[in-house]
């Protein structure tokens, strides 16, 4: 009887664990992508700010557009992460962020 219960537990764990691990891995991929892209976008914008304060306008528009593209991609990854996690994304905040990034994209 113990062997039967032990075997059943092993089979159950083998069937359940990979699915949970895959879901967590996919969620982490989206979250890592979000953090990576949003961090890069913020870094670019800070560099632009420093350059403008120093009086240099070199490549401002192209770098600003790059930051905006990264920001928009980051938002898409965040939405996917929420969906993967099974929760409703905060669309009001995400839409507000999307508007700011699109404004930066189209401003130059």
C-alpha positions in Angstrom: 0.0 0.0 0.0 2.8 2.4 0.9 4.5 1.7 -2.5 1.3 2.4 -4.3 0.9 5.8 -2.5 4.5 6.7 -3.0 4.3 5.8 -6.7 1.1 7.9 -7.1 2.9 10.9 -5.4 5.9 10.6 -7.7 3.7 10.4 -10.8 1.6 13.4 -9.6 4.7 15.5 -8.9 6.2 14.6 -12.3 3.0 15.7 -14.1 2.4 18.9 -12.1 5.9 20.4 -11.6 7.0 20.8 -15.2 3.8 22.8 -16.0 4.3 25.1 -13.0 8.0 25.5 -13.7 7.2 26.4 -17.3 4.7 29.0 -16.3 7.1 30.5 -13.8 9.8 30.6 -16.4 7.7 32.3 -19.0 6.5 34.8 -16.4 10.1 35.5 -15.4 11.1 35.9 -19.1 8.5 38.6 -19.6 9.3 40.3 -16.3 13.0 40.3 -17.1 12.4 41.7 -20.5 10.2 44.4 -19.0 12.8 45.4 -16.5 15.7 45.2 -18.9 14.0 47.4 -21.6 12.6 49.9 -19.2 15.9 50.3 -17.5 17.7 50.8 -20.9 15.1 53.4 -21.9 15.5 55.3 -18.7 19.2 55.2 -19.0 19.1 56.6 -22.5 16.7 59.4 -21.4 19.0 60.3 -18.5 22.0 60.4 -20.8 20.0 62.8 -23.1 19.2 65.0 -20.2 22.8 65.2 -19.2 23.9 66.0 -22.7 21.2 68.7 -23.1 22.3 70.3 -19.8 25.9 70.4 -21.2 24.6 72.0 -24.4 25.0 69.1 -26.7 22.1 68.1 -29.0 24.0 65.3 -30.7 21.7 62.5 -31.8 19.0 63.6 -29.3 16.1 62.6 -31.6 17.4 59.2 -32.6 18.2 58.3 -29.1 14.9 59.6 -27.8 13.1 57.5 -30.4 15.1 54.4 -29.4 14.2 55.0 -25.7 10.5 55.3 -26.7 10.6 52.1 -28.7 12.2 50.3 -25.8 9.6 51.7 -23.5 6.7 50.6 -25.7 8.2 47.1 -26.0 8.7 47.0 -22.2 5.0 47.7 -21.7 4.0 44.9 -24.1 6.2 42.5 -22.0 4.6 43.8 -18.8 1.1 43.1 -20.2 2.2 39.6 -21.2 3.6 39.0 -17.8 0.3 39.9 -16.1 -1.6 37.7 -18.5 0.9 34.8 -17.9 0.5 35.3 -14.2 -3.3 35.1 -14.5 -4.0 38.6 -13.2 -5.5 41.6 -14.8 -2.9 44.2 -15.8 -3.3 47.8 -14.5 -4.4 49.1 -17.9 -4.9 52.7 -16.7 -1.3 53.0 -15.7 0.0 51.1 -18.7 -2.1 53.2 -21.1 -0.7 56.4 -19.4 2.8 55.0 -19.9 2.0 54.2 -23.5 0.9 57.7 -24.2 4.1 59.2 -22.7 6.3 56.8 -24.8 4.3 57.5 -27.9 4.7 61.2 -27.3 8.4 60.9 -27.0 8.5 58.8 -30.1 6.6 61.3 -32.2 8.0 64.5 -30.6 11.2 64.8 -32.6 
